[in-house]
Amino acid sequence: MGVELYRVTVEFAGKDLAFLVPTLYAERALYNLEHVLCDYYQVPGVVPRPGNRVLDVGGFLGFYTVASAALVDPGGVVYSVEPVEKIFSLLYENIRLNRLSHVYAYPIAVCPESGFKKLYVGDYPAVSSLLREHVEHYASVESVIEVKCIKMSNLLGYIGVLDVLKLDIEGLEVDVLKEALGELRRTRAIVVEVHTNVVDSGEVVRLLNEAGFNKTVVYVPADAPNQVIAYATR
């Protein structure tokens, strides 16, 4: 792949999970790994269980994808979406590294509209977004690429019923939730990372309530002042 990689192994849910991360931004990626494993599994009703169907939108290097696959076991299934080609390759490698035959990954972006859009890729790719101002809040724009977009409503219609939906879509939270309101009924629980530099967390909670998620918990990570995690269940 032409990128120097660092391998890390962590214990999660009684299993050893392995990940390849680029050494170029290994420190930030390992911080993100800790963030995902600690912050995304805070609320029991939103934690995947054996046999569950999970969708990871914003898969990045596969931290949530692989961890959730370990929780659902081979009787469940995890779908993962990541639009940046060079990152998708590493996501796919981490799925293979952990021998996860029940994970399916797609190199697409989830957007309010279908078609092809400009994606601003940060020098730290985890913050890549359709919103240039969001990327520049955290990093420098390294490149601008064209990505294929699918509407969340169409993706949910294709996948069907979900137990857990995870959204980390770098500033598009409100627009994507608004577009998919009618189809979110297919989902039992949802966890949304809200980027408060560009998104109102109160609006996200309102939309989740409108979509029928009547139990909502909002969590503010102590070391991430511009992020809020919203967990919601029915």
N, C-alpha and C positions, 0 to 999 in steps of 0.2 A: 504493500500500500504506500510505500515511500515515506512513512511516518514512524518515528521512533516511539515505541510503546512501552509502557510500564504495566506490569501485572500486579494486581492486588487481590487478596482473598480476605473475605470478611465472613463472620458467622452471623446468620440471620435465621430465626425460627428453627434453630437446631440443625441448620444445614450450612455447609461451606459454599459461598457464592464467589465466583471468580470474575474479574473484569480486566479488560485491557483498556488503558487510558493513555492518550498521547502525553509524552513527557513535557511537551511544550507548555501545557497548561494543567499538569498533573495536580498541583496543589489546589487549584480552584475546583477541579473535577472531584478530588477526594473530599473537599468540603461539601460539594453538592451531593456526593454519595451519602455522607453522614446526615445531611439535611433531609434527604429523601427517606432514608431508613428510620430516622427519628420522628420527623414531622408528618409524614403522610400516613402513618399508621397509629395515630393518637386516639382515634375514636373507634371502639369495638365494632359498631354497626357498619363502619365503612372499611373495615379490614377484610380483604378477600379470605374466603374459607374453602376447604376442599370441595371440588366439583363446581366452583363458581366460574362465571364468564366475565372477563375483565377487559376493558378497553383503555389503553394508555395513549392519550393524545399529547404528543410532545415527548417522544420516547428518549431523545438525546442518546446517551451511551448505553441505555438499557437498564439503569439502576432500578426503577420502579417495575419495569417489565419483568426482569429476572427475579426480583424479590417476590413479586406477586405470583409468578409462575411456581416458585417454591411453595407458596401457601396453597394454591389451588390444586397442586399435585396433577399427575397426568389425567385424572378424571375431569379436570376443568380445562379452560382454554384462555389464553391471553392474546389479544390483538394489540399491536403496537404500530404507531404512526410517527414517522420522522421525515421531514422534507429535505434536509440538507444532505446531499449525496454522500459527501465524505464522512459525515457522521452516521448516516444510515449504514454504511459499510461496516463501521465499528459496532454499531448496534447489532447487526446481523452476526458479526464475529463473536460477540459476547453471548448471543443466544446459542450459537454452535458450541462455544467453549463450555457452556453449562449443560449441553446435551438436552435441550428443551424441545422435544418434538411436538409439544402442545402449545407452541407460540408461533404466531403468524405476524410478519412485519410488512409494512407497506411504505414505500418512499413517496409519500404525498403530504400535502398540508391541509389542515382543516380550516376553512375560511367561511365568512358569511356568504360568499358567492362562489360558484364553481367557475372553472376556467384556469387561465394562467396568470400568475401575479408575480411582481417583483418582491424578492425576499432579501432583506439586508442581513448579511452574515457578519457577525461580530468576530473580532480577533479571539474572543472567547465564545465559541459557537453556541453555547447554551442559551445565550440571550438573543439569538437571531430572531427577527420579527419582520412582519410586513410594515411595521411602524419604525421609521428611521430614528425618530426622537427617542423611542424606547431603547434601542440598541445603544445609542450615543449616551444615554444616561448611565450605562454600566460599562461600556467598552468602546472601542473604535470600530468603525465599519471596515471590514477587511475586503469584502466583495459584495456585488449585487448579482443575484442569480434569478432565473425564472423558474418557478415551481408550479407543479400541477396542484390545483386546489379542488377539494370536494367539500360540499356543504355538510355540516354535521347531521342535518336531517336525513340526507341521502345515505351517509355512512351508517347511521343507526338503523335505517330501513334495511340496509344490506345485511348487517350483522344480526339484527333481531334483538331478543331480550338480553339485557345485561344485568349482572349483579352489582358491579362497581364500574363507574366511569371516572377516570382521572384526567383532568385538564390542566396543562401547563403550556399556555399558548401565547405567552409574552405580549400581553396588552390587548388581545382580541377577545377577552373573556365575555364582556357584555354583548358584543355584536354576535358572537357565535351562539351564546345561550339564547338570545332573542330569536335568531333564525331557527333554532331547533326546538323551541318551546313545545310544539305539538308532538314531537317525537320523543321527548325526554320521558314520557310515560313508560317507555320500554326499559327504563333504568331504575333499579331499586335504591341505589346509593351513589353519591357523587362526592369527589374531593376536587376542589378548584384552588389552584394557586393564583391569588389575585395580586397583580402588580400595581400597587397603589400610587406609583408615580404617574400612571396614565389611566387608571381605572378606579371608580368609586366602589369600594367593597360593599357599601350599603345597597347599591343597585344590583350587585351580584346576588346578595341575599334575597332581595325582593323578587328577582327573576326565578330563583330556586323555589321560593314559596309559591309563586305563580304557577310553576311547573308541577306543583303537587308535593314537593319535599317539605313536610311540615315539621321536621325536627332538624334544626340547624345549629351547628357549633362553629364559632369563629375563633381561630387561634392565631396569635401574633408571636412568631418566633422572636426570642429576645435579641438575637444577633442579626436579624434581617428586618430593619425598620421599614423598608419599602415593600414588604411582602406580608400578606395575610393568607392563611389557609382556611377555606370554608369547607366544612364537612356537612353533608345533608343526607337524610334518609327519609323514607316514607313511614 
